Amino acid sequence: MKLNLGCGKKKLAGYTNVDMFGEPDLKLDLFRLPWPWEDNSIDEIACHHFLEHVPDFRSTWMEFHRVLKPGGKLWIRVPNWRCPQAPWPEQHRHQFSIYTFAYHINSGVDYDLGRKLFETVRLRHWYGAKLRFLMPFANIHPLAWDWLGLPVSEIEWIGKKL
């Protein structure tokens, strides 16, 4: 089973699209934990522009880990904190940089007593159609691109449950 969590109007083919608004395949309040799926039962989770809205990041992160099968894929897209659309009071509760996934998430220090939960498969800057031409340059060295203050939009992180 593959889940697209917080899908909004952007349904993904081949996924069970889940949200509490609109017309998803499954209407569910994803802010209420635990989710209804069994431990180690999900093959893949996509969540694009969902994590910045959750009230409790750590608990949501641990819920991803609980429901994914070992080796399961977690595909995240979030706005970079410097993106003009990122600051959105009462809606965006968390802000992310490329370092969030490169260091904090990848180290595992803050999650589950230091045990590393996921392995990074891919980490890159992501741009919409108007700025897509920047992607090859931004992703030569994504950490340097972000650090230098060059144009940013979104961060895409794909991880695998260990």
C-alpha positions as CSV (number, residue, x, y, z in Angstrom):
1,M,0.0,0.0,0.0
2,K,1.2,3.5,-0.9
3,L,-0.1,6.6,0.9
4,N,-0.2,10.2,-0.2
5,L,-0.7,12.1,3.1
6,G,-2.2,15.5,3.2
7,C,-2.9,15.3,-0.5
8,G,-5.2,18.3,-0.8
9,K,-6.2,18.6,-4.5
10,K,-3.1,16.9,-5.7
11,K,-3.9,13.2,-5.9
12,L,-1.2,10.8,-7.0
13,A,-2.1,7.8,-9.2
14,G,-1.4,4.5,-7.5
15,Y,-1.6,5.9,-4.0
16,T,-4.4,6.1,-1.4
17,N,-4.8,9.8,-1.2
18,V,-5.6,10.9,2.4
19,D,-6.6,14.3,3.7
20,M,-9.3,15.8,6.0
21,F,-10.3,18.3,3.4
22,G,-11.6,18.1,-0.2
23,E,-12.3,14.8,-1.9
24,P,-9.5,12.4,-1.1
25,D,-9.8,8.6,-1.4
26,L,-9.8,8.5,2.4
27,K,-11.0,11.4,4.6
28,L,-8.9,11.3,7.8
29,D,-7.6,13.9,10.3
30,L,-3.9,13.2,10.1
31,F,-3.2,15.4,13.1
32,R,-4.8,12.8,15.3
33,L,-2.3,10.1,16.2
34,P,-1.9,7.2,16.0
35,W,-3.0,6.7,12.4
36,P,-5.2,3.7,11.6
37,W,-2.6,1.7,9.8
38,E,-0.9,-1.3,11.4
39,D,2.8,-1.3,12.3
40,N,5.1,-2.0,9.4
41,S,2.2,-2.2,6.9
42,I,2.9,0.6,4.4
43,D,5.3,0.4,1.4
44,E,5.6,4.1,0.6
45,I,4.4,7.4,2.0
46,A,4.4,10.6,0.0
47,C,3.7,13.9,1.7
48,H,4.1,17.1,-0.2
49,H,3.4,20.3,1.7
50,F,2.1,18.4,4.7
51,L,4.9,18.4,7.4
52,E,5.0,22.2,7.7
53,H,1.3,22.0,8.9
54,V,1.5,19.3,11.6
55,P,1.1,20.4,15.2
56,D,3.7,17.8,16.5
57,F,6.6,17.2,14.1
58,R,8.4,14.6,16.3
59,S,5.3,12.5,16.9
60,T,4.4,12.6,13.2
61,W,8.0,11.6,12.3
62,M,7.7,8.6,14.6
63,E,4.3,7.7,13.1
64,F,5.9,7.6,9.6
65,H,8.5,5.2,11.1
66,R,5.9,3.1,12.8
67,V,3.6,2.4,9.8
68,L,6.3,2.0,7.1
69,K,7.7,-1.4,6.4
70,P,11.4,-1.9,6.8
71,G,12.9,-0.6,3.6
72,G,9.8,1.5,3.0
73,K,10.1,4.8,1.2
74,L,9.3,8.2,2.7
75,W,9.0,11.0,0.1
76,I,8.7,14.5,1.5
77,R,8.5,17.9,-0.1
78,V,8.4,21.0,2.1
79,P,8.9,24.7,1.4
80,N,12.4,26.1,2.1
81,W,12.1,28.6,5.0
82,R,13.5,31.3,2.7
83,C,10.8,30.7,0.0
84,P,8.4,33.7,0.0
85,Q,5.4,31.4,0.6
86,A,6.9,29.7,3.6
87,P,6.0,32.1,6.4
88,W,2.3,31.6,6.8
89,P,1.1,32.3,10.4
90,E,-1.4,29.8,11.8
91,Q,-0.8,27.5,8.9
92,H,2.9,26.7,8.6
93,R,4.0,25.6,12.1
94,H,7.4,24.4,11.1
95,Q,10.1,25.8,8.7
96,F,12.7,23.7,7.0
97,S,16.0,24.2,5.3
98,I,18.1,21.7,3.4
99,Y,20.1,21.3,6.7
100,T,17.0,20.0,8.5
101,F,17.2,16.8,6.4
102,A,21.0,16.7,5.8
103,Y,21.9,16.9,9.5
104,H,19.1,16.8,12.0
105,I,16.9,14.2,10.5
106,N,19.8,12.1,9.2
107,S,21.8,12.0,12.4
108,G,18.9,10.6,14.4
109,V,20.1,12.4,17.5
110,D,16.8,14.1,18.3
111,Y,14.6,11.1,17.4
112,D,14.1,7.9,19.3
113,L,17.1,8.3,21.6
114,G,19.7,8.7,18.9
115,R,18.7,5.6,16.9
116,K,18.8,6.5,13.2
117,L,15.4,5.8,11.7
118,F,15.8,6.5,8.0
119,E,18.6,6.5,5.5
120,T,18.7,9.4,3.0
121,V,18.2,8.2,-0.6
122,R,18.0,11.7,-2.2
123,L,18.1,15.2,-0.9
124,R,17.7,18.2,-3.3
125,H,16.2,21.5,-4.0
126,W,13.0,21.4,-6.0
127,Y,11.6,24.2,-8.2
128,G,8.3,24.6,-9.9
129,A,7.9,25.1,-13.7
130,K,9.1,28.8,-13.7
131,L,12.4,28.1,-12.0
132,R,13.0,24.5,-13.0
133,F,16.1,25.6,-14.9
134,L,17.8,26.2,-11.6
135,M,17.6,22.6,-10.4
136,P,20.7,21.3,-12.1
137,F,22.8,24.1,-10.6
138,A,21.2,24.1,-7.2
139,N,21.7,20.4,-6.8
140,I,25.4,20.2,-7.7
141,H,25.9,20.9,-4.0
142,P,22.5,21.6,-2.3
143,L,24.0,22.6,1.1
144,A,26.3,25.2,-0.4
145,W,23.5,26.6,-2.6
146,D,21.3,27.1,0.5
147,W,24.2,28.5,2.6
148,L,25.1,31.0,-0.1
149,G,21.6,32.4,0.0
150,L,20.8,31.7,-3.7
151,P,17.2,31.4,-4.9
152,V,15.2,28.6,-3.2
153,S,11.8,27.1,-3.4
154,E,11.2,23.6,-2.0
155,I,13.2,20.8,-0.4
156,E,12.7,17.2,-1.6
157,W,13.9,14.5,0.7
158,I,13.5,10.8,0.0
159,G,14.4,8.4,2.7
160,K,14.3,4.6,3.4
161,K,13.2,3.2,6.7
162,L,16.1,1.3,8.3
